[in-house]
Amino acid sequence: MAELSSSQPTKEQSPIEARQEKLLKPLEPSVIPPEKLEYARQVIEKDQAIKPFWVNKYKKEAAKNWDRFYKRNETRFYKDRHWIEREFTIFKTMDPDGHPAKLQCLEVGCGVGNFIFPVLERNPNLFMYACDFAPHAIELVKQHDDYKQGRCSAFVCDLTTDALVDTIPANSLDVVSSIFVLSAIPAEKLEAAVRNIKQVMKPGGMLCFRDYAVYDAAQVKFSSNPGHMLDTNLYVRQDGTLSLFFSTEQIRELFEKEGFTTVECEYVHRETINRAMDISIDRRFLQAKFIKQ
Ligand SMILES: C[S@@+](CC[C@H](N)C(=O)[O-])C[C@H]1O[C@@H](n2cnc3c(N)ncnc32)[C@H](O)[C@@H]1O
């Protein structure tokens, strides 16, 4: 989902400058007032899952629907994710000589490469694997002007069923990023995905995670229009793609059970303003860092 900004332009700033300034600031720890959280909880609790036939159908067709999404939108939907390096400074690590560190990285669910190309440009010593289960997305990554052998390698992979070790040496990666990807996977398949990722990480390697959090405005919107809920905190969008909303407890448990240590796992918040409707929207995300033991 595209991130919106609520910056009010000052007299000296154009709206574009105000938006850029806002996007450069780190997100704040969650500060949604308790009464708004309580309202969200009540709306969500009243919602009910749709019929099992449809739940199974949407879960089964997730890969096909993401592929259609990229066939339709190509590279137009997501903006470049420059903020990832701001929030996860490991990508800016320097070696003892003051040069950008040689890092072996993987972006899971890379989409069309909105993170990998900006980070490759800034760190000439970084190698990036990138995978996604949507073949159209991977094709678009490979067609990018900056897709160069020796710097990156993109491949089709369903994290829940295809072993990453078939493409990436076991225990070899310094950093893995998972940005709004596990939310596209039903809860019962998450353990398999995390175990798969762990196999290709070095002991001491870091996993950087950002995703949707429970009581995010998008979840309240789903539950306000019944007919989207598949399971607890899992919804289907109009285009058939899935969206799961996480709690910090759930994500911590998922990674710690697979042998990761939690460095950080917290809710972060951004208030956005929909000027057309004159309403403020509370986006709530979950940001975390885990280390493989
Ligand atoms: C919301 S998009 C995020 C894309 C990208 N990480 C970004 O932040 O721009 C979710 C991505 O996860 C991919 N995805 C969902 N389930 C997957 C799975 N089981 N294995 C691999 N990729 C998956 C989708 O195809 C889609 O590209």
The ligand as an SDF file (V2000), in Angstrom:
LIG
                    3D

 27 29  0  0  0  0  0  0  0  0999 V2000
    3.1690   -5.4400   -0.6650 C   0  0  0  0  0  0  0  0  0  0  0  0
    4.2850   -6.1140   -1.8500 S   0  0  0  0  0  0  0  0  0  0  0  0
    5.8280   -5.4550   -1.2900 C   0  0  0  0  0  0  0  0  0  0  0  0
    6.8750   -5.4010   -2.3530 C   0  0  0  0  0  0  0  0  0  0  0  0
    8.2400   -4.8540   -1.9040 C   0  0  0  0  0  0  0  0  0  0  0  0
    8.8020   -5.5880   -0.7900 N   0  0  0  0  0  0  0  0  0  0  0  0
    8.1320   -3.3920   -1.5550 C   0  0  0  0  0  0  0  0  0  0  0  0
    8.1710   -3.0700   -0.3710 O   0  0  0  0  0  0  0  0  0  0  0  0
    7.9590   -2.5750   -2.4670 O   0  0  0  0  0  0  0  0  0  0  0  0
    4.3700   -7.8390   -1.3350 C   0  0  0  0  0  0  0  0  0  0  0  0
    5.2440   -8.6590   -2.2400 C   0  0  0  0  0  0  0  0  0  0  0  0
    5.4180   -9.9560   -1.6680 O   0  0  0  0  0  0  0  0  0  0  0  0
    5.3590  -10.9250   -2.7060 C   0  0  0  0  0  0  0  0  0  0  0  0
    4.9830  -12.1990   -2.0800 N   0  0  0  0  0  0  0  0  0  0  0  0
    3.8420  -12.4890   -1.4100 C   0  0  0  0  0  0  0  0  0  0  0  0
    3.8530  -13.7670   -0.9680 N   0  0  0  0  0  0  0  0  0  0  0  0
    5.0290  -14.3060   -1.3530 C   0  0  0  0  0  0  0  0  0  0  0  0
    5.6220  -15.5910   -1.1940 C   0  0  0  0  0  0  0  0  0  0  0  0
    4.9730  -16.5890   -0.5820 N   0  0  0  0  0  0  0  0  0  0  0  0
    6.8700  -15.8030   -1.6950 N   0  0  0  0  0  0  0  0  0  0  0  0
    7.5220  -14.7920   -2.3470 C   0  0  0  0  0  0  0  0  0  0  0  0
    7.0010  -13.5490   -2.5500 N   0  0  0  0  0  0  0  0  0  0  0  0
    5.7760  -13.3130   -2.0380 C   0  0  0  0  0  0  0  0  0  0  0  0
    4.3180  -10.3610   -3.6690 C   0  0  0  0  0  0  0  0  0  0  0  0
    4.4030  -10.8920   -4.9700 O   0  0  0  0  0  0  0  0  0  0  0  0
    4.6540   -8.8650   -3.6300 C   0  0  0  0  0  0  0  0  0  0  0  0
    5.6090   -8.5250   -4.5890 O   0  0  0  0  0  0  0  0  0  0  0  0
  1  2  1  0
  2  3  1  0
  2 10  1  0
  3  4  1  0
  4  5  1  0
  5  6  1  0
  5  7  1  0
  7  8  2  0
  7  9  1  0
 10 11  1  0
 11 12  1  0
 11 26  1  0
 12 13  1  0
 13 14  1  0
 13 24  1  0
 14 15  1  0
 14 23  1  0
 15 16  2  0
 16 17  1  0
 17 18  1  0
 17 23  2  0
 18 19  1  0
 18 20  2  0
 20 21  1  0
 21 22  2  0
 22 23  1  0
 24 25  1  0
 24 26  1  0
 26 27  1  0
M  CHG  2   2   1   9  -1
M  END
$$$$
